[in-house]
Amino acid sequence: MPSELNGIVVVDKPEGITSAGVVAQVKGLFEAKKVGHTGTLDPFATGVLICCLNQATRLSQFFLKGDKTYEAELVMGTVTDTQDATGTVIERHPLDGVSVEEIHETAARFVGTITQVPPVYSALKHQGTPLYKLARRGSPVEKPARPVRINHLEIRAVNLPTVRFSVSCSSGTYVRTLSADIGRKLGCGGHLKALRRTASCGFSIDAAFSLEKLAQYREQGALGETVIPMNEALPFMPVAVVDDGLAKRIRNGTKLTEADLPVPPRMTSRGEFKVVDRNGRLIAVLAESPAAGSYNYCCVFSA
């Protein structure tokens, strides 16, 4: 019997499996009709992968723009074609003259809004084909540079050629490109050796379950205990609580104005907020409309 659980599961993705592979395992464990993730991790990377179950797949759009936090390991002096340890070494440079102080100073220059050229080995598409497939065919395509935001970057340890650092950044940031760019600025090049996502969209690794742990919960008939309900799945979004009458109107898609539903006191950058009934169940996600004093429906959920 397919599962009717609706919500999100925070998975601690293991090394050596794709994000799609994790989704397939979660779907099987939960016997879910639909499962989707909210931000790809490369196969060699580990850590937080938010998986949305059934109706909650409609919430994935709100996670895609969220900030992420990582622990990373950079190897100086060696450049690879993929900017990470899975690629082929294409350059080697000596580390003579590269000091700990210079590494700290160089890393600090990347904090703030910067531009990144997405790696040619990435899942971004060109005319419908992933860039990594084109690169493997010998026809790499370079996408234009785009702005990303580095909120915080801290060098944790330097033991050359290895540098460990933590970084908090906007969605769309490639940590392997950041690593390669730091190496380039230092004049010796570098590549990303290891990557672990420790937080995503307000959910930390402390809330994550390994695939093995999820299997244990399944054996115990307790998988529901690992699911974060939909009304709790958007902690970064303000909430409006409505009575039964207004809840019914919202579920029917009735056009709303501020006279029906005052704007919650704290809005997201895009003016989105979640609406729950008096029992705490998620009814809808709404957003301020360009038409003053009204709202647009982002998604609505059945009773």
C-alpha positions as CSV (number, residue, x, y, z in Angstrom):
1,M,0.0,0.0,0.0
2,P,1.6,3.4,-1.1
3,S,2.4,5.7,1.9
4,E,0.1,8.7,2.5
5,L,2.8,10.4,4.6
6,N,3.2,14.1,3.6
7,G,6.2,16.0,4.7
8,I,9.9,16.2,4.5
9,V,12.7,13.8,5.5
10,V,16.2,15.2,6.1
11,V,18.6,12.5,4.8
12,D,22.4,12.3,5.5
13,K,23.5,11.4,2.0
14,P,26.4,9.0,1.9
15,E,29.4,9.2,-0.4
16,G,29.3,7.4,-3.7
17,I,25.6,7.7,-4.6
18,T,23.8,10.3,-6.6
19,S,21.0,12.5,-5.2
20,A,18.6,10.7,-7.5
21,G,19.8,7.4,-6.1
22,V,19.0,8.6,-2.6
23,V,15.5,9.7,-3.7
24,A,14.9,6.2,-5.2
25,Q,15.8,4.5,-1.9
26,V,13.7,6.9,0.1
27,K,10.7,6.3,-2.2
28,G,11.1,2.5,-1.7
29,L,11.5,2.7,2.1
30,F,8.4,4.9,2.5
31,E,6.5,3.3,-0.4
32,A,5.7,6.8,-1.4
33,K,3.9,7.8,-4.6
34,K,6.2,10.7,-5.1
35,V,9.5,11.8,-3.7
36,G,11.7,14.7,-4.7
37,H,14.9,16.4,-3.4
38,T,15.5,20.1,-3.0
39,G,19.1,20.6,-4.1
40,T,21.6,18.2,-5.8
41,L,24.7,17.0,-4.0
42,D,27.5,15.5,-6.2
43,P,28.0,11.7,-5.8
44,F,31.3,12.3,-3.8
45,A,29.7,14.7,-1.5
46,T,27.8,13.9,1.7
47,G,25.4,15.5,4.1
48,V,22.0,17.2,4.2
49,L,19.6,16.3,1.4
50,I,16.0,17.3,2.0
51,C,13.5,14.9,0.5
52,C,9.9,15.8,0.0
53,L,7.2,13.1,0.3
54,N,4.0,12.9,-1.7
55,Q,2.0,16.3,-1.4
56,A,5.1,17.9,0.1
57,T,6.9,17.7,-3.3
58,R,4.9,20.9,-4.1
59,L,7.0,22.6,-1.4
60,S,10.3,21.9,-3.1
61,Q,10.2,25.2,-5.0
62,F,10.6,27.1,-1.7
63,F,13.7,25.2,-0.7
64,L,15.6,25.6,-4.0
65,K,16.5,29.3,-3.2
66,G,17.6,28.6,0.4
67,D,21.1,29.1,1.8
68,K,23.4,26.2,2.4
69,T,26.3,25.5,4.7
70,Y,29.3,23.2,4.0
71,E,32.5,21.8,5.4
72,A,35.0,21.4,2.7
73,E,38.6,20.2,2.1
74,L,40.7,22.0,-0.6
75,V,43.9,20.6,-2.0
76,M,46.3,23.3,-3.1
77,G,48.7,23.0,-6.0
78,T,46.7,20.5,-8.1
79,V,44.1,21.5,-10.7
80,T,41.6,18.9,-12.1
81,D,39.3,19.2,-15.1
82,T,36.2,18.8,-12.9
83,Q,37.5,21.1,-10.1
84,D,37.2,18.1,-7.6
85,A,39.0,14.9,-6.8
86,T,36.9,12.8,-9.3
87,G,38.6,14.5,-12.2
88,T,41.8,14.2,-14.2
89,V,44.8,16.3,-13.0
90,I,45.6,18.9,-15.7
91,E,48.0,21.1,-13.8
92,R,50.5,20.9,-10.9
93,H,52.1,23.9,-9.2
94,P,54.6,24.3,-6.3
95,L,53.4,25.8,-3.1
96,D,56.5,27.8,-2.4
97,G,55.7,31.1,-0.9
98,V,52.0,30.3,-0.1
99,S,51.6,31.2,3.6
100,V,48.8,30.6,6.1
101,E,48.3,34.4,6.4
102,E,47.9,34.7,2.6
103,I,45.4,31.8,2.5
104,H,43.3,33.6,5.2
105,E,43.5,36.9,3.4
106,T,42.6,35.5,0.0
107,A,39.6,33.5,1.3
108,A,38.3,36.7,3.0
109,R,38.1,38.4,-0.4
110,F,35.4,36.0,-1.5
111,V,32.9,36.9,1.2
112,G,30.0,38.9,-0.2
113,T,28.4,38.9,-3.6
114,I,30.8,37.4,-6.2
115,T,30.5,36.1,-9.7
116,Q,31.1,32.4,-10.6
117,V,31.5,30.6,-13.9
118,P,29.6,27.3,-13.4
119,P,31.8,24.3,-14.0
120,V,31.6,22.6,-17.3
121,Y,31.2,19.3,-15.4
122,S,27.8,20.2,-13.8
123,A,24.1,19.2,-14.1
124,L,23.2,22.6,-15.7
125,K,21.8,22.1,-19.1
126,H,22.7,23.4,-22.5
127,Q,19.9,23.0,-25.1
128,G,18.5,20.2,-22.9
129,T,21.7,18.3,-22.4
130,P,23.5,18.3,-19.0
131,L,26.9,20.1,-19.3
132,Y,28.8,17.1,-17.8
133,K,27.6,14.9,-20.7
134,L,28.8,17.4,-23.2
135,A,32.2,17.7,-21.4
136,R,32.6,13.9,-21.4
137,R,32.0,13.9,-25.1
138,G,34.8,16.4,-25.6
139,S,32.5,19.3,-26.3
140,P,32.5,21.3,-23.1
141,V,30.2,24.4,-22.9
142,E,31.0,27.2,-20.6
143,K,28.0,29.1,-19.1
144,P,28.2,32.8,-18.4
145,A,29.3,34.0,-15.0
146,R,26.5,34.5,-12.6
147,P,26.3,36.2,-9.2
148,V,26.3,34.1,-6.0
149,R,26.5,35.2,-2.3
150,I,29.1,34.0,0.2
151,N,27.7,34.8,3.6
152,H,30.6,33.4,5.7
153,L,33.8,31.7,4.9
154,E,36.2,30.5,7.6
155,I,39.5,28.7,7.2
156,R,39.4,25.9,9.8
157,A,42.9,24.3,9.4
158,V,45.9,24.6,7.1
159,N,48.2,21.6,6.6
160,L,49.5,22.2,3.1
161,P,48.6,21.0,0.6
162,T,45.3,20.6,2.4
163,V,43.1,23.5,3.6
164,R,39.9,22.8,5.5
165,F,37.2,25.5,5.5
166,S,33.5,26.1,6.2
167,V,31.2,28.2,4.0
168,S,27.7,29.5,4.2
169,C,26.4,30.5,0.8
170,S,23.4,31.2,-1.4
171,S,21.7,28.5,-3.5
172,G,23.5,28.0,-6.8
173,T,27.0,28.4,-5.4
174,Y,29.5,25.7,-6.5
175,V,31.9,25.0,-3.7
176,R,34.3,23.3,-6.0
177,T,34.4,26.4,-8.2
178,L,35.0,28.5,-5.1
179,S,37.9,26.2,-4.1
180,A,39.4,26.3,-7.6
181,D,39.0,30.1,-7.6
182,I,40.7,30.5,-4.2
183,G,43.6,28.3,-5.5
184,R,43.8,30.4,-8.7
185,K,44.0,33.7,-6.7
186,L,46.8,32.2,-4.7
187,G,48.7,31.4,-7.9
188,C,49.0,27.7,-7.2
189,G,45.6,26.3,-8.3
190,G,43.6,23.8,-6.3
191,H,40.7,21.4,-6.3
192,L,38.0,20.2,-3.9
193,K,38.8,17.0,-2.2
194,A,35.8,16.5,0.1
195,L,32.5,18.2,0.7
196,R,29.8,17.8,3.4
197,R,26.6,19.8,3.5
198,T,25.9,20.5,7.2
199,A,22.8,22.7,6.7
200,S,20.2,23.6,4.1
201,C,17.2,25.9,4.3
202,G,17.2,25.9,8.1
203,F,17.7,22.2,8.6
204,S,21.0,20.9,10.0
205,I,22.8,17.7,9.9
206,D,21.7,17.1,13.5
207,A,18.1,16.5,12.1
208,A,19.3,14.1,9.3
209,F,18.9,10.3,9.1
210,S,21.2,8.0,7.4
211,L,19.6,5.6,4.9
212,E,20.5,2.7,7.3
213,K,18.7,4.5,10.1
214,L,15.6,5.0,8.0
215,A,15.7,1.3,7.2
216,Q,15.7,0.5,10.9
217,Y,12.7,2.8,11.5
218,R,10.9,1.0,8.7
219,E,11.6,-2.4,10.3
220,Q,10.1,-1.0,13.6
221,G,7.1,0.4,11.8
222,A,8.1,3.9,12.9
223,L,9.0,5.7,9.7
224,G,6.4,8.4,10.5
225,E,8.6,9.5,13.4
226,T,11.3,10.6,10.8
227,V,8.9,12.9,8.8
228,I,8.7,16.6,9.5
229,P,5.0,17.6,8.8
230,M,4.3,20.1,6.0
231,N,3.2,22.9,8.4
232,E,6.7,22.7,10.1
233,A,8.6,22.2,6.8
234,L,9.0,25.9,6.0
235,P,10.6,27.4,9.2
236,F,11.9,30.4,7.3
237,M,8.4,31.4,6.2
238,P,5.9,33.5,8.3
239,V,2.6,31.9,9.2
240,A,-1.0,33.0,9.2
241,V,-3.6,31.0,11.2
242,V,-7.2,31.1,9.8
243,D,-10.6,29.9,11.0
244,D,-12.6,27.1,9.4
245,G,-14.6,29.4,7.1
246,L,-11.6,31.1,5.6
247,A,-9.7,27.8,5.3
248,K,-12.5,26.4,3.2
249,R,-12.5,29.5,0.9
250,I,-8.7,29.2,0.5
251,R,-8.9,25.5,-0.3
252,N,-11.5,26.5,-3.0
253,G,-9.0,29.0,-4.5
254,T,-11.2,32.1,-3.7
255,K,-9.5,35.3,-4.5
256,L,-8.2,37.0,-1.4
257,T,-7.3,40.5,-0.3
258,E,-5.8,42.0,2.8
259,A,-9.3,42.6,4.0
260,D,-9.7,38.8,4.2
261,L,-6.3,38.0,5.5
262,P,-3.9,40.7,6.9
263,V,-0.3,40.4,5.9
264,P,1.7,38.5,8.5
265,P,4.3,40.6,10.3
266,R,7.4,39.0,8.8
267,M,7.5,38.3,5.0
268,T,10.1,36.5,2.9
269,S,12.0,38.4,0.2
270,R,9.4,37.3,-2.3
271,G,6.4,38.1,0.0
272,E,5.5,34.4,0.6
273,F,3.8,33.1,3.7
274,K,2.2,29.9,4.8
275,V,-1.5,29.5,5.9
276,V,-2.5,26.9,8.5
277,D,-5.9,26.1,10.0
278,R,-6.6,26.1,13.7
279,N,-5.4,22.5,14.0
280,G,-2.0,23.5,12.6
281,R,-2.5,21.8,9.2
282,L,-0.9,23.5,6.2
283,I,-3.6,24.8,3.8
284,A,-1.7,26.9,1.3
285,V,1.3,29.0,0.5
286,L,0.4,32.5,-0.7
287,A,2.5,35.4,-2.0
288,E,1.8,39.1,-2.2
289,S,0.5,40.1,-5.6
290,P,1.8,42.9,-7.8
291,A,-1.8,44.2,-7.5
292,A,-1.7,46.1,-4.2
293,G,-3.6,44.5,-1.4
294,S,-4.2,41.1,-2.9
295,Y,-2.5,37.6,-2.9
296,N,-1.4,35.0,-5.4
297,Y,-1.7,31.3,-4.7
298,C,1.6,29.4,-4.8
299,C,0.1,26.1,-3.8
300,V,-3.0,24.8,-2.1
301,F,-3.5,21.5,-0.2
302,S,-6.6,19.4,0.2
303,A,-8.1,18.8,3.7
